[in-house]
Amino acid sequence: MAAILKHWREAATLILVAKRAPAITGIGNQIEKCTRKKYDYDILMLKRSSKSKFMPKLYVFPGGAAHDVDFSKEWVSVFKDCNIDRLFEFMKRGGTGQYMFSRRRTPEFEHVPSELAFRICAIRETFEESGVLLVRNADGSLQSSNLDEVPVFGKVSSLSDSVIQSWRQRVNKDAKEFLKMCQELQVVPDVWSLNEWANWLTPVIMRSGESRSNRRFDTAFYLCVLDHMPPAIQDNTETVHAEWSSPDKIMNDRSEEGLAPPQVYELCRMLHFTCAEKLNHFAWTRAQTCSRVERYFPVLLRCNDGVVVVYPGDELYPEEPDCEGKNPMMSLNFTVEEIKQKYPRMNRGFDSHGRLEVNVQPKDGHKIPLQNLSSIGMTIAKL
């Protein structure tokens, strides 16, 4: 299998951002744009079913596990009119990526680079879970564009609702149908608009009766910005509710349900950007000028009054983190506040307090999260 390892599966997630149409009010013969909201964009969030085995009932970005078809050599012919060599070069800019991108795969799964396969996975899973289909005509319309000059907005399919829904049902039943759909409709997944945003590896969590490996994922997070907001409908299987909302509103409105730590961390990074175009430009520029994204593998530390979660750059983060869970959780004979005083260089979350503390800059040119979560009333889902 292309994306299944001993201790985790590989996956892809899409942070899908859509510019919000400005509200218009008529005043006499004049028309004014309403600018009441701080953010001019919304983010697609999906609530996972209570029956889900991974992150049940939580609000997440669309995404899921990679399948063998995402690495199929048939994608080469699908992209044949799109200057595929230039495309491969474009997606690998920034140097060698993290392990999920750079690792060797068996020969049958090496026809397309992982950078393309995981973008295809993110687009396919978004289609399955929300009905939003990001594709372009397979006529090479982007091959003459200078991809190094400006970022592009995502392209949403203009196919009829009946065609979309028919293919969505088929893809939900069998991931191979996504490749078949692209071949028959002569479209290509809009991989150009997906910018590498983050890489998260599920932490090791000890729970009785549950395997440590079958619920862990090494996940590529991508960000795509749309110039309009398409309708999104949950699939009523894996997802039970779909909504578009701004990052601050998500954290206010979803405090009761909770958000998974990666969602909280990435939403807090996005709080820096009130403008969708600036967010898109940052994501594109970071990928152009900086190294590939750093892998975030949360390490759990038990202290006297709770659990501290440390991320790369934290003073307590191990030089060689135990990604496979071979050793028991580390314990520190201090309280949370004592740890803050003793180890002040922080990139950490406090599980029992529902907040982040970050004062170190990431190595990959990314933003640190804005952190006033306690004043916002945010509840982070317990690990």
N, C-alpha and C positions, 0 to 999 in steps of 0.2 A: 504494500500500500504506500502511496506517495507521501502522505502527510500524517501517518500514525507512527509514533515512536514508543519506546518502552514505558516512559513515564508521563507522556502527555500527547495530545493531538495538536496539530497545527490548524489555525483558523484565521479568519479575516473579519474585520469590523469596519463599517463605514459611518463616519460622522457626516451626516448629510445636512447641509446648511442651505436655506433658501431665503433670498431677499424678500422682504415683506413689501407688498405694494403700499405706498403711502396712503393714509386715509385722507379723504377729500371732503371738505365741508363747503357748502355754498353760502356766501354772505352777500346778499343783494345780487349784483351782477359780477361779483368777484368770486374767485375760487382760491382757497388757501389749503396748503398742505398741513395736515396735523403732525406735529412732531412731539407728541406726548411721551412716546416710549423711548427709552434710552437706547435700545438695540434696534437696528433696522433689519434684523434677520431672525429667523426661527430655526430650530434644530428638530429633526425628526427623532422622536422617542417612542419606543414600543414597550408595552407592559407584557412581560412573559407570563405564560399560563401557570397557575398553581400546580399543574401536573408536570411541569418541566423538571427534569432531574438536575439541571444546572441553573442557578439563580432564579428559582421560582418566585413569581409575583413581583419581581423587581422591574423597574424601568431601565431600559438599556438602549444603546444604539443598535441598529440592525446589523446582523452578522451571524456567522456560524462556522462550522468545521469545513475544512477543505476536502474536496473529493478528488479521486483520480482523474476525473474528466477535466478538472481545472488545469491539469498538466498535460493534457492530450496533445500529441503532435499534430492533430487535425486543426488546431488553432493557427498553425503556421499558414495553412491555406486560407483560413477565414480572414487573416490580416494581410494577405499577399499583396493587395493593392495599396497598402498603407505605409510603405517604406519601413518594413518591419525591422531591418537592421538599425535604422535611425531610432525607431521606437525603443528597441532594446537598450540602445546607448543612453537614451533620454531617461529611462526608468532606473538605470544603474548609476546615474550621476551622484556624486558624493562619495564614491568609493565602495569598498566591500561592506555589505550590510551585516546585521546580526546573524546568529546561527541559522535561523529559519530560512534566511535568504542564501547564505553562503555554503550550507552543508551539501555534500555530495549525495545525489539520489541515484537510484538504479537507472540504467541506460534508457529504459522505456519512458522515464519521466524527466529526461533532461533535454527534450526537444525545445521547450520554451523555458525561459528563466523563471525562477520563483517570483521575481518582481512582477511579472505578467500574470502568473497563475494566481497569486493571492489577490491581485486587483480583480481578476475575473471572478474569483470566489466572493469577494465583497459585493460586487455588483449582482451576482446571481442570488446571494442570500438576501440582499435588500429587495430584490424583485419577489422572491418567495414570501418574505415576511410582511411586506408593505404594499406590493403591487407597483412600486415605482421602478420603471425600467429605464436604465441609463444606457442607451445605445446610439450609434451614429450609422449613417449609410456606409456600406462597405465599398465606397467608390474612391477612396484615397483622398477625400476632401481636405484632410489635415496634413497630408504628406508634404505639401509645399510650404506649410506654415513654419515659421521659425520658432520652435518650441522654447528656445532659450531667451526669447525677448519678452513675452507677456504670458501670464497665466490665462487659462481658458475657463469658461464657465461650463458646468456639466450640461449634457444634452439629454433631455427626456424624450422618450419615444412619442411620435405623433400617430402611432397606430391606433385603430379604433378600440374602444373598450371591449368589444366582444372578442377581438383577436388577442388583446392583452390577457383577458381573463381565461381564455381557452389555454393559452400557453402557460399561464401561471399555474393552473391546475396540473398540467402535465409536468412542469418543472418541480412542483412540490412533491409529486410522486416519485420522480426520478431525475436526479441532477444531470444526467446525460442529455435530457431533453433541452437543456439550455444551449448546449452546443448545436444540437439539431435545429433549434429555433433560429439561431443566428445564421446557420447555413441556408435554411429555407427562405427566411425573410430577407436575406442579404444585408444583414446589419452586423456591426461589430460592437462589443462592449466598449463603453466610453472610458477607456483606461487613461486617456490623456488628461482628464480633469481630476484624477485622484492623486492627491499629494500624500506622500508618506508622512504620518503624523506622530506615531508612537508604536512601541512594541511592549506588550505586557505578557508576562508568564505567570499563570495562576500559582499562588503560594502553596506550600505543602500544608495541608490541614489534616490533623488526626481526628477522625471520627470513627467510632466503633461501628463495625459492620459495613463500612464503605471503603472501597478500594481507593488508594491515593492517586492512581494513575488515570482511571477512566473518567474523571471529572476535572481534569487539568488541561489547560490550553495555552499554547504559545501563539499569541494573536498579533497580527499586523493590524494597526489602526490607520485608516486612511481618512482624509478630509476632502470633501467635494462641495463646491459652492454652486448653487443654481441661481439663475437670474429671475426665477419666479417660483412660486410654491405649487407643486403638483398635488393632486389628491392622493392620500395614503390610506389604505384600508388594511386592518389587521387580517391575519389568515385564520383566526379563530381556532388554531391548533397550537402552534408554538406561541403565538402572540394573541392577546385578547383586547388590546386597546392600542390605537395609534394616535399620536398628537404632534402638532407642530407648536413649539414654544421657545421663547428666548431663554438664554442660559440662567439669568437671574430668576425668572419665573419658574423654571423647572425646579430649581433648588428650593424655592418657597413653597410651591404647590405640591411637590412630591416628598415632603419631609416625613409624612406619615408612612408612606409605602417604603421609603428608603431607596437608595441608589447604591449600586456596587462601587467599591473604592475606585476602580479605573475610571468609571463614568464621572465620579465626583472630581477626581484629579484633573481630568481633561476638560470638564466644564469650567473648572476654576481657572485653567489656563485661558480659556476662551473669553472669560470675563474682561480680559484686557482689551478686547476688540468690540467696539460698538457698531462698526461698519463692516458689512459683509465683504465689500471689495478689498478693504484693508486686511481682513482676515485671510482672504484668498491670496493676496499678494504676499503676506508674511509666510504662509505655508509653502508657496511656490519658491520664494526667495530663500527661505531656510534650506530647502532641498537643493537649491542651486549653489549656495555659497558655503554651507556647513557640511559636517560629516553626516552619515546616515544616523537615524534615530538610535538612542540608547535603549537597551532592554531594561524594563522595569520589572524586577522580580522582588515582590514584597517579602521581607524577612520578619517573622513574628518573634518578639521578645516578651517574655513574661516578667512583669514586675510585681511589686507588693500589692498594688491596688488596681491592676488591670493589665492589658496587653498593649504594647507599643509596636507599631508596624513601621519598619525603617526601609527607605528606598535608597538607590545609589546616590552617593555624595554625603549621606548622613555620617556623622562621626562614629556611629555604632554599626555601620554597614560592614559586613565581613569582606575581607579581600577576596575570598573564594566562597561565595554563598553556596549553601547546600541545596542545589536545585532538585536533587533526587530524593530528599527526605531521608537520608541515611542516619542522621543523628537526631536526638530529641531536641525540642525547642529550648533555646537558650533562656536562662533565668538571670535576672539582676535583682539584688537585694536592696532595691531603692523604690521609692514611690515615683509616680509620673513626674511630679514637680521636681523631685530631687534629681531625676535623670536629666531634666531640662537644664538644671543648674550645673550639673557635673559634665554634661556633654552638650554644649550650646550650639554646635554646628549641626543644623537639623534639616532633614528632608524626611519627615515622618508623619504618621497619622496616629491618633489616639482613639483606639477602638471604643473605649468606654465613655469618651467625652465627645465623640462625633466631630472632631476638628482636625485640621492639618496645621503643621508648623513647618514652614520652609524658609530658610535664609541662605541657601547655597544655590549658585547658578548651575544649570545643567551643562554638561559637556557638549551637547549637540546643538547649541545655539537656540534652544527652545525657551519658552516663557516659563517662569515659575508661577505656580497657581496663586491667584488672589485668595486670601485665606480667612476673611471675616465670616467663617461659616457659623460660628456660635451666635453671632448677632443676627444672621439670616435665619437661624432656627433649623439648620440642616441636620438631618439624621442620616448617618452613613450606615448602610447595612452591615451587620456584624459579619466578620469573616468566619 
